[in-house]
């Protein structure tokens, strides 16, 4: 997952293109968002809802601790895909 640094916003759009392959089983950013909600308990919005297919919309208008926890849970489940 690759994420450019946002400029003056409270959200970012990390690319999830590498996770959207036949090997991983995700056919769209929406399907990946559903899987992350079900598996990691992290709610994201598909980037295609904002004209950015292949991306996730991640808000960071939360406490730093909540953001770190959510990112750690996402990292854990995504890393388990490769295992």
N, C-alpha and C positions, 0 to 999 in steps of 0.2 A: 504494500500500500504506500503510495507516494502522495505527499501533501505539501503543496506550496504554502508559504507563510501568507496569511490573509492580511489585507491592508485596510485597517479601520472598520472591521466588522466583528460581530460576535459569533461567527460561524466560519467554517472552512469546508472545502470540497476536496477531500482526498480522493485520488484516483483508485479505483478497485479493478482496473482493467485486467491485471494479472490474475485476479481471482475469478474472472468471468471466462473460464475456458471449459471445454468439455471434460477435462480431467478432474476439475474441481466440482463439477456438477451444477454450478450456478449459471443460469441462462441470462440473467439480467441483474441490474443493481437492485431492483425491487425484491427479487428472490433472495439476494444476499442480505438485504435489510431484514427480511422476515426471519431468515436463519439466525442472524445475529441477535434479534430480539428473543427468539425461542431458545437459543443455545447459551448466549452470554447475558441475556437480560438487559441489553443495550438497545435503546430506541434511536434509530437514525431515519432519515428521509432519503429516498432514492434521488440521486442527482438529476435524473431525467425529468422530474417534476419541476426543475428549474432550468431546463434546457441543457443539462450537462449529463447525458447518459454515460454510464461507466464510472460514475462518481457517487460518493455518499455525501449528504449534507450533515455535518456534525456541528451542533451548537456548543459553544463553550461559555454560555451565560449561566453557569452553575458554579458552585464552590469548587476550588482547586482540588480538594480531596475527592469529590464526586467524579470529577473529570479523570483524575489519575486512576481511580478505581475502575471506571468504565473502560478506559483505554487498556488497562491491564487485563480485564476480562476479555476484551476483544482480541488482544494479542495472544492470550492463552488458547482461545478456541481456533484462531486462524493458524497458529503454529501447529496445533494438533491435526490440521488438514494435511500437512506435509508428512506427519509421522506414520 
